[in-house]
Amino acid sequence: MARLILQNVSDLEKQAENFMTEGFDTAVSCLAGAVDILVEAISENTKLRSWTYQEILQNSVIVSELKDAAADEKLVFQIYYDFSEKVAKMQGYRTLALNRGEKIGALKVGFEHNLDKILRFFAVRFPQKNAYIEEAIAQAVKKKIIPAMERRVRTELTEEAEEGAIKLFSENLRNLILVPPLKGKTVLGFDPAFRTGAKLAVVDQTGKLLTTQVIYPVKPASNGQIAQAKKDLADLLGQYDVEIIAIGNGTASRESESFVAEILTEFPDISYVIVNESGASVYSASELARHEFPDLTVEKRSAISIARRLQDPLAELVKIDPKSIGVGQYQHDVNQKKLSEGLDFVLDTVVNQVGVNVNTASPALLAHVAGLNKTISENIVKYREENGALKTRSQLKKVPRLGDKAFEQAAGFLRIPNGDNILDNTGVHPESYKAVEELFDLLDIAILDEAAQGRLQAVNVAETAEKLGIGQETLKDIIADLLKPGRDLRDDFAAPVLRQDVLDFKDLQIGQKLEGVVRNVVDFGAFVDIGIHEDGLIHISNMSKTFIKHPSQVVSVGDLVTVWVHKLDQSREKVNLTLVASRESH
């Protein structure tokens, strides 16, 4: 019967009577069954499906509207209450926002298609015309093909958005953990709070805990408590020769910053820094933190973490699940397995690029070194606690479970400052020590002084590599390491902004020039710490005079930037910034 419909034979209703069987006992039911067969055949046609997919991809529009206001009390998805965007122009962060809004029941998401165009395209593929063919086409398009292609398009948009979000999160994490350490500074970590008081922790230049304390510096504390807090903080600063205060940027940060700035008028040599404390509470409640500081409260551990992540961001942040560090967008809406794999790869790569001081590194940091795992890392720490600081890389072979293969993989990434062999504080692998000795003999080098560096820089790489029997790239790497033994690649990046005074929202003016630190980069812009409670937003449209595809083309997490105040939302105390100076800027 379906074939007869396609042939457009005359008097189809009469012909249908010849096909009546059990379950199809009328001509009408036979024709309906035949239409169903045609619907399936049309909807499974790969060429028609492919054309529809491309049409939706290029010309259809994704739309969303408010479904349930109660599900969006904070108006997070307000801009999507009446939203439309061509599929071809959908940006990843919008896809993830629509997905989340739909998931929590706040939004209804759908498509708008040029249905007439799609139906016409299908119709011309069937030169024979009748009402049954038209019905089959309409059902196949509306009930089968379009819904299937909508699901495919949304799945692909989501996968693309997730991939972009993971890539961006990974890049942000990389830049965050490459923020230069503030070496050789005694730091006071300040974990702000209103009701429960601020937790303070002083750590020495190596990150060793010296003391902790709780003060009540902000309301609702009484005037007497605040006065006592001023005295206690001043006593700590003087007693421990504190050089920098690291203030967490969480609850009560703004008020605590004002309190600290007031105290520092009496200590002109001390500065403070606002530290992103994302993940500090996660670390503080972890098994690792309990092992490090079993006798301290969670809050005091958090203050230690805040201080240490200023001293050495990499060493401290590796202790925290990267997803908790807060430098991504919609990280809880993407594939968690892929996200974890991507972030772990970044941590491993950066740790090995930077190198690790084997005598000070925590097990968490050592575990990211190639060839090492959690057990071996813990054994290294236990070995140095029992035997004292390692003097040579070869001593690592005495560490339980650290076999020849692990040593071969890890040795080049482990550093021993002030050891017996200067090469142990470089990226030169022990396998290349013999080549270095031959190089020194060739250049008549006894110590790495200025004269030696001059000879190394003047080396003819091609000739010397051939004499030593090693590759030219290997020789270049060896020379680079010898020219800067103990070099930390993070020293090439800008150091954190140190402050002594505090900026208030009411101090801001349109066009005002400010210095800030990029805290997070997202698809639509970047958030910058300019010294007020809330980070300011540089929208992508205010990042460059020329067109850019993504904010990461202009800024990275940890960058120091000069910005100008672009817009001020007085009611919400929100600041929009620009990287492009205008004539009115001052």
N, C-alpha and C positions, 0 to 999 in steps of 0.2 A: 504493500500500500504506500509506503514511503517513497518507493521508486516511481510509482504512478503520479504522486504529488509533484515530484521533481520534473516529470515529463509533461505535467500540466494537461493530462488527458481530460476529456470532457466528462461532465457528470460524475465527479469524484464521489459524491454522496451515494450514487447508485452503485458505483464500483466497490465501495466500501462494504456493501452487503455481502460480497463474495468472500470477505476475510473474517466474517464473524466466527468466533470460537468461544469456548468457555472463558469467562472473564471479560470478553469483548463481544457482548451479545447484542450490540446495536451498532449501526453505522457511525453514529457520533463517537462512541467509545473507540471504535477502530481508527477513525481519523485522528482522535486525540492521541492514541498510542503511536500512530505513525509520525505525528508531529514530535512526540517525545524522542523517537528514534532520530529524527532529523536534527533536533536540538543537540543531542549528544554528538552526532557526527560533525555538525558545524562547530561546536565548542571544542572539539578535539583536533580541529584542523590547525596544524602548526603554523602555517603561513598566516592565517587569519589571526591567530593568537599573537604572533610576533608583530604583526602590523598594529594591532590594538595596543600592545605593550609600548611600542615606540610612540604611538599617538599620545598615550597618557603621559609618557615620560617627557615629551616635548611640549605638549599643549594643554594638558589638564592642570587643574588648580587644586591644591590642598586647602581645605577650609576647616575652621574650628569655631565653636560657639560655646557659651556657658551652658553647662548641664546642671550643675548643682553648686550654688554659691556657698553653701555650708561646708563643702569640701575644700574650699579655698578661702578660709577666714582671713588670712594675711594678704590676700590679693596678689599672691605670687604670680599667678597666671593671668592677671588682668589684661595684659596686652593681647592675649589669645582669645578673649571673649568674643571678638568679631574679627577674625583673622583670615586672610587668604594670601596664598603665594603660589606661583607657578612651580610645579614639581621640579622643573629644570633649574630653578633658582633657589631651591630649598637649601638652607645652611644647616650644618650638623647640629648646632646648639638648639636651633628651633625644632628640629626633628625630635631631639631628646626631651625638650620641654613639652612638646605636644604628647609624646609617649607617656611622660610622667603625669601630666594633667589628666589624660584619659584614664590612666591606671588608677588614680585616686578618685575618679568619678567627678572631677571638676569640669572637664571638657568633653564635648562631643566632637569627634574628628571625622571628616569625610572628604569626598572629592566632588568637584564639579567638572563634567566632561562636555564636549561638543557632541552630544548624543546623536543629533541629526546627521552630522558628518560621518560618524561611525556606522550608523545604520545604512546610509547611502553607499558607503564603501562595500558593505556586505551585500547589499541588494544587487549591485551591478555584477556580482560574481554569479548570480542566478538569473540568466536571461529569461527563463520561463517564470511568469509571475502568476500567483494566485494568493488568496487570503491565507492559505495554510502555510505556504512558504514564508510569507511575511511574518506570520505568527511564530514560526520556528526561528527565524532570524532574530526577531525581537526578544524571544525567550533566551536564546543562546547568548546574545549580547548582554542583556540586562541581568540575567540570573546566573550565568556561568562565566563567560569570558571576562567581563569587566570586574566582577568581584575577585576572580582569581588574579587578574593583573594588578588590581589595587593591593591585594595582599603581597604580591611579589614586589611591587614598587615600594611599599612601606617597609618590607623586610630589607630590601637593598638599601634604602635610605638610612634605616637604622644601623645596618652593618657598616655602612660608610661613615655614619656619624660616630659610631662606637670606635671605629678604627682611628678617626681623627681625634676623638677625645683622649684615647689611650696614648696616641702619639704626642699630643699636646701635654698631657699629664707627665709623660716620660721626660719630655724636654724641660718642662718646668721643674721637675724633681732634679734633673741633672744640674740645671743652673742654680737651684737652691743649695744643693750639697757642695757645689763648687764655690760658694761664697767664702771669701778668704777668712781664715781663722784669726782671731785677735790673740796672737801668741804672747806669752810672757806677761799676762795681765791678771791681777787679782780681781775677781768679779763678784759682785753681790747680786744674786738672783732674787727678783721681787715678783712673787705670784700674787696679784691683787685679788681682793674680795671685799664685799661690803660687810655683811653680818658676821662672818666667821673670822674676819681679820686677815691681814696680808701675811703670807709666809715668806720669810727671808732665809737665804742660804748663802754663806760666803765660801767660795772655793778658791784655792790658791792657784798659782800660775800653771800648775800641771793638772788642774781640775779636781784636786783632792779636797774633800769637804773639811772646812775648818770649824764652822758653827752654824746653827740654825736658830731662828727666833720667830715669834709671832707678835705682830704689832697691830694696832687698830687706828689707822691713819685717816679714815674717811667716815663720814656719816653713814649709818646711824650711830657711830661711836660718840661718846660724850666728849665734851671739850677737854676734860681731864685726860681721857684716854688718848686723844689726838696729841695733846701736849706731851704726854709720856712717850708716844710713838716717835715724835720729833727727837726727843732726847735719846731714845734707844737707837734710832737709826744713826744719829750723829756719833754716838759712842762706838757703834760697829765700824763706821767708816774710818774713824780715827784709830781704833784698836788694831784693826787688821790691814791698815794701809790699802783700803779698797781704791782701785783706779777707775772702774767703770761699774755702773749699775745697769743690769739688764731687766727691763720691766716687761712682763707678759702682756699681750694685747687683748686679753679677755675681759670678763666682767670687772668693772671698776678701774679699768686701765687708765681712762681719761682722768679720773679724780686722783688716782695714785700718782700719775705723771705730774700733776700740779703740785702735789705734796712733795715729791722728790725734787722738783725744780726749785721749790722754796727753800728746802734744806741746802741745796747745792750752792746757794748764794754765799754760804759760809765756807764752801769747799771749792774754790775756783779751779782746782786741778783735777776735779772729778767730773766726768760726763755721764750721760745715760743714753741708752739705746732702747727703742721699742722692739721687742723680739716677738716674732710670730710664734705663739705658744701652741698652735694646733698640734695635737697628738701628745702633748706633755702629760695630760691626764691619763691617756691610754698607757703610756710608758710607766707612769707612776703606780698604776695598779697591776702592772705585769709581774710575772714570775721573776723576770730579770731584775726589775727594780727591787723586789722583795729580797732577792739574793744579795744585791749590792748594798742595800740599806734596810736590813731586817728590823731595826729598832725605830725607824722613822715613820711618821704618818704619810699617807698618800700625798697630802698637800705639800709637805716639806720636800718630798722627793721631787715633786713638780718644780719647786723653786730651784733645786739643784740642776734639773734638766734645762731650765730656762737659762741659767748662768752658763752651763757647759755648752749649750748650742750656740752661744755667742763666741765662746773660746774656740770651739772647733765644730762647726755645723755638721760636717760629715761624720765625725766620730760619734756624735750624739744622736743624729737622725737615723743612723742605721739600726738603732735599737727599737725603732718605732715602725709599725706597719705603715708602709708608704701611703696607703689609702687614707690614713688618718692625718696626714701632714697638711692637707688643705690647699694644694696648689693645682687643682684640676677643675673640671666642670662636669656635673652630672655623673661623678665617678661611681655612684651607687646604682646607676641605671645601665651601665655597660657590662659586658661579659666579664665576670669577676676573675675567671681563670686566666683569660687573656691579659687582663689588666695587671694581675699579680705577676704573671710571667714577664710582661714588659717592664714593670717597675723593678723587679728583681734583677733583670738584665742591666738596667741603668745603674743600679747600686753596685753590682759586680764590676761593671766596666769602669766606673769612676774610681772605686776603691783601688783597683789595680793600676789605673792611670796615675793616681796620686801617690800610691805607695803607702805602706803602713809601718809605723815605728813599733817594732816587735816588743819593745820593752815597756810601752805604755798603752798599747791598744787593748781594748776590751775583747772578750770572746765574740761579742756580736759583730765587731768590726773585722776581726781576724777571719771569721767564718765566710766573709765575702771574698777573701783572697783565693785566687785560683789554686786548686789542689787541696785546700783545707775544708774541713767541715766542722760542725758544732763540737763534736767530741775532741778532735785534734786541737781546736782553738782553745777549748777549756784546759786541755793538757799543757799547752804552751804557757798559759797564764799560771797554772799550778807549778810548772817547772821553774819559772822565773821567781815565783814567790818563795819557793824552797831553796833555790840555788843562787838567787840574786840576778841582776841584769845580765843579759847575754852579751858577750864581748865579740863573738864572731857568728856568722851565719851557720858555719859548720856545726856549732853547738846544737842547732835545731834537730840534728839527726839523733840526739840523745832523748828527745821528747817521745814518750810512749805513743805508738800508733802512727808516728810521722815517718813513713818509710821513704825509700829512695825516690819513688815515683812522685809522691807528694812534695818532697823537697825540690825535685827538679822543676815541678810546676810553680811552686810558691816562692822559691828563693829570690828571684829577680824582683818581686814586689814587696819584699820585707826589708825594712831599713834598720840599721843599727848605728845611730849617731854616736860619735865619740867612742867607737869600737876600736879594736886592734888593727883593722884593715879599712882604710878609707873607702875602698871599693864596696864594702858592705853597707855604705850609706848612699849608694847610687843604684840606678836601675840596671847596672851591668850584672849579668848573670854569672854565677861562679864558673860556669863552663867557659866563659870568655876571659877569666882572670889570666890564664897563661898568655893569651893574645895581648892583653894589656901590658903584662910584664915585658913581652917582646917589643911592644910599641914604646914603652919607657926606655928600654935599652937602645932602641933605634934612634930615639930623640934625645937621649942622654938626660932623662928626667929622673930626679930622685924624690922630689916633693912637688906637690901641686901648687907652686907659687905663681906669681905673675909671669915670670919668664917661661915657665912650663906651659901656661895657658897660651902665651904667644906662639910657642912652637906647635901646640896642638891645632890652633886656628890656621896655621900656615901649612898644614899637612896636605900633600897631594894625595887625595883619597884613592884614586885609581891605582897609582903606583904602590902606595903603602899597603892597601888591601891585598894586592897580589903578593907582596913580600911576606905578609903575615898569613896568607892562605885563608882569608875570610872574605865574606861578601862586602861590597862597598856600602850597602845600606847598614849592615851590622857595624861597620867601622864608624859610619856617621853617627849612629846611635850611641856608640861607646864614647866618641869624642864629645857629643852633646852632654852626656852624663858627667864626664870628667871635668868639663868646663864649669859645671854648676853642681857639685856634689851636694846632696841633701836638698836639692831644689824642690820646691813645692809649686806645681803648676797653678795652684790657686792664687799665688802671689801676683799673677798677671791680671787678676780681676780687681775691681774697685772695692775698697774696704767699706764696712758699714758706716752709715751716717751717725756721728756722735752729736748729741744735743746737750744743752744746758738750760735752755729756756723752753717754755711751753707755748704752743699756738692754740688759740681757741677759734671755734667756728665763726664767732662774731668778729674776729680780727680779720677775716678774709674779705677781699674786695675783688670785683670783676677785673681781670687783667693783671692781678698781682702775680709777681714772679716768685716761685718757690723751688726748693730742692727736695727731692723725694727718692724713695726706694721702691722699685717695682716689687709688689708682693705676690701678684698672681697675673697670669696671662690667659685670657679666654678668647673664644672665637670673635667676640664682638668688641674686644678692647683689652685694657689692662687696668688693674687696681694698684694705686700708688699710695704709700704711706707718706703723708706730708706733715705728720706731727700732730694731727687731730685724731679724735677717737675713731671715726670711720674713715677707711681708705677712700681716696677720691678715684673716680673713674675717668680714664681717657678712652673715649669711644674711638673706634677704628677710623671714623671719619675725621677725627681731630689729631691724627698721628703724623700725617704727612701732607705736603702740598700736592703730591702726586698720588695716583691711585696705588693702593697696596691690596693684596689679596688677603693677607692675614697679619694680625698684630705682631706675630713672632718675627716678621721681616724687619721690624723696627726696634722692639724691646724684648728683653728676657728677664725672668725672675732674678732679683738681686741687683739689677742695673741701677746705678745712680742716674737720675734724670732731672733736667731743668724743665719745669712745667709752668703754665700760666692758668689762673682760675678762669674758667670759661662760663660756667653757670653756677648759680647757688639756689638750692631749694631750701628756703628758710624754714618751712613747716616741718620738713623731715630731716633737716641739717645734712642734706646730700650735696656733694661737690662734684661738678663736672670739670675736668681739666683738659688742657690742650698742650701738645708738644710744639704747636706752631704759634710763634709770637705774632701778635697783631700790632698795628700802629698805636693802639690805645694802651698796650701793655706798659707797665711801669714797675 
